[in-house]
């Protein structure tokens, strides 16, 4: 539930890792 960081930030651009199931949360990409 968004507790595992994906090692990507989403301050300026969306999460590229969203293709792998990650989502932006608090300017950092987390895996759902």
MARVOBA-500169 format. One record per atom (N, C-alpha, C): y negated, x, z; residue number from 0. Coordinates in steps of 0.2 Angstrom, whole numbers, padded with zeros to 4 digits. Layout:
MARVOBA-500169
<atom v="Y" u="X" w="Z" num="NUM"/>
...
***
This chain:
MARVOBA-500169
<atom v="0006" u="0004" w="0000" num="0"/>
<atom v="0000" u="0000" w="0000" num="0"/>
<atom v="-0006" u="0004" w="0000" num="0"/>
<atom v="-0007" u="0009" w="-0005" num="1"/>
<atom v="-0013" u="0013" w="-0005" num="1"/>
<atom v="-0014" u="0018" w="0000" num="1"/>
<atom v="-0008" u="0021" w="0002" num="2"/>
<atom v="-0009" u="0026" w="0008" num="2"/>
<atom v="-0007" u="0033" w="0005" num="2"/>
<atom v="-0004" u="0033" w="-0001" num="3"/>
<atom v="-0003" u="0040" w="-0004" num="3"/>
<atom v="-0008" u="0042" w="-0009" num="3"/>
<atom v="-0011" u="0047" w="-0008" num="4"/>
<atom v="-0016" u="0050" w="-0012" num="4"/>
<atom v="-0013" u="0053" w="-0019" num="4"/>
<atom v="-0016" u="0051" w="-0024" num="5"/>
<atom v="-0013" u="0053" w="-0031" num="5"/>
<atom v="-0017" u="0060" w="-0033" num="5"/>
<atom v="-0021" u="0063" w="-0029" num="6"/>
<atom v="-0024" u="0069" w="-0031" num="6"/>
<atom v="-0029" u="0069" w="-0036" num="6"/>
<atom v="-0033" u="0063" w="-0036" num="7"/>
<atom v="-0038" u="0062" w="-0041" num="7"/>
<atom v="-0043" u="0058" w="-0038" num="7"/>
<atom v="-0050" u="0060" w="-0040" num="8"/>
<atom v="-0055" u="0056" w="-0038" num="8"/>
<atom v="-0058" u="0051" w="-0043" num="8"/>
<atom v="-0061" u="0046" w="-0041" num="9"/>
<atom v="-0064" u="0041" w="-0046" num="9"/>
<atom v="-0071" u="0039" w="-0044" num="9"/>
<atom v="-0075" u="0045" w="-0043" num="10"/>
<atom v="-0082" u="0044" w="-0041" num="10"/>
<atom v="-0086" u="0042" w="-0048" num="10"/>
<atom v="-0084" u="0046" w="-0053" num="11"/>
<atom v="-0088" u="0046" w="-0059" num="11"/>
<atom v="-0084" u="0042" w="-0065" num="11"/>
<atom v="-0077" u="0043" w="-0065" num="12"/>
<atom v="-0073" u="0041" w="-0070" num="12"/>
<atom v="-0067" u="0037" w="-0066" num="12"/>
<atom v="-0064" u="0032" w="-0070" num="13"/>
<atom v="-0059" u="0028" w="-0067" num="13"/>
<atom v="-0053" u="0033" w="-0066" num="13"/>
<atom v="-0048" u="0030" w="-0063" num="14"/>
<atom v="-0042" u="0034" w="-0061" num="14"/>
<atom v="-0037" u="0034" w="-0068" num="14"/>
<atom v="-0036" u="0040" w="-0070" num="15"/>
<atom v="-0032" u="0041" w="-0076" num="15"/>
<atom v="-0024" u="0040" w="-0073" num="15"/>
<atom v="-0023" u="0041" w="-0067" num="16"/>
<atom v="-0017" u="0040" w="-0064" num="16"/>
<atom v="-0015" u="0033" w="-0063" num="16"/>
<atom v="-0020" u="0028" w="-0065" num="17"/>
<atom v="-0019" u="0021" w="-0064" num="17"/>
<atom v="-0013" u="0019" w="-0069" num="17"/>
<atom v="-0012" u="0023" w="-0074" num="18"/>
<atom v="-0006" u="0022" w="-0079" num="18"/>
<atom v="0000" u="0023" w="-0075" num="18"/>
<atom v="0000" u="0027" w="-0069" num="19"/>
<atom v="0006" u="0028" w="-0065" num="19"/>
<atom v="0006" u="0024" w="-0059" num="19"/>
<atom v="0002" u="0019" w="-0059" num="20"/>
<atom v="0002" u="0014" w="-0053" num="20"/>
<atom v="-0003" u="0016" w="-0048" num="20"/>
<atom v="-0008" u="0020" w="-0049" num="21"/>
<atom v="-0013" u="0022" w="-0044" num="21"/>
<atom v="-0019" u="0018" w="-0045" num="21"/>
<atom v="-0023" u="0017" w="-0040" num="22"/>
<atom v="-0029" u="0013" w="-0040" num="22"/>
<atom v="-0034" u="0016" w="-0036" num="22"/>
<atom v="-0041" u="0015" w="-0038" num="23"/>
<atom v="-0046" u="0018" w="-0035" num="23"/>
<atom v="-0048" u="0014" w="-0028" num="23"/>
<atom v="-0049" u="0019" w="-0023" num="24"/>
<atom v="-0050" u="0016" w="-0016" num="24"/>
<atom v="-0054" u="0022" w="-0012" num="24"/>
<atom v="-0060" u="0020" w="-0010" num="25"/>
<atom v="-0064" u="0024" w="-0007" num="25"/>
<atom v="-0066" u="0031" w="-0011" num="25"/>
<atom v="-0067" u="0030" w="-0017" num="26"/>
<atom v="-0068" u="0035" w="-0022" num="26"/>
<atom v="-0062" u="0040" w="-0023" num="26"/>
<atom v="-0057" u="0038" w="-0021" num="27"/>
<atom v="-0051" u="0042" w="-0022" num="27"/>
<atom v="-0045" u="0038" w="-0024" num="27"/>
<atom v="-0041" u="0041" w="-0029" num="28"/>
<atom v="-0035" u="0037" w="-0032" num="28"/>
<atom v="-0029" u="0037" w="-0027" num="28"/>
<atom v="-0027" u="0031" w="-0025" num="29"/>
<atom v="-0021" u="0030" w="-0021" num="29"/>
<atom v="-0015" u="0027" w="-0025" num="29"/>
<atom v="-0009" u="0029" w="-0023" num="30"/>
<atom v="-0004" u="0025" w="-0026" num="30"/>
<atom v="-0002" u="0019" w="-0022" num="30"/>
<atom v="-0001" u="0014" w="-0025" num="31"/>
<atom v="0001" u="0007" w="-0022" num="31"/>
<atom v="0008" u="0007" w="-0020" num="31"/>
***
